[in-house]
């Protein structure tokens, strides 16, 4: 496994672009931070480094969807 910093350096830009496109610029930074924290926690348990980009993009997708769901709940409660 490569050091975590190499993973972050290699894919940070792609993850951030995806999150901006998915949740918008104003919320992307929070999702970005959540993505990398989740990846850091899970990284020691990862057994295969064959497709790290897909792995971290999946985490980013899930964090974005969590954010969208929370936002929908907030909007439905406010209405």
Secondary structure, DSSP 8 states (H G I E B T S, - for coil): ---HHHHHHHHHHHHHHHHHHHH-HHHHHHHHHHHHHHHHHHHTT----TTHHHHHHHHHHHHHHHHHHHHHHHHHHH-
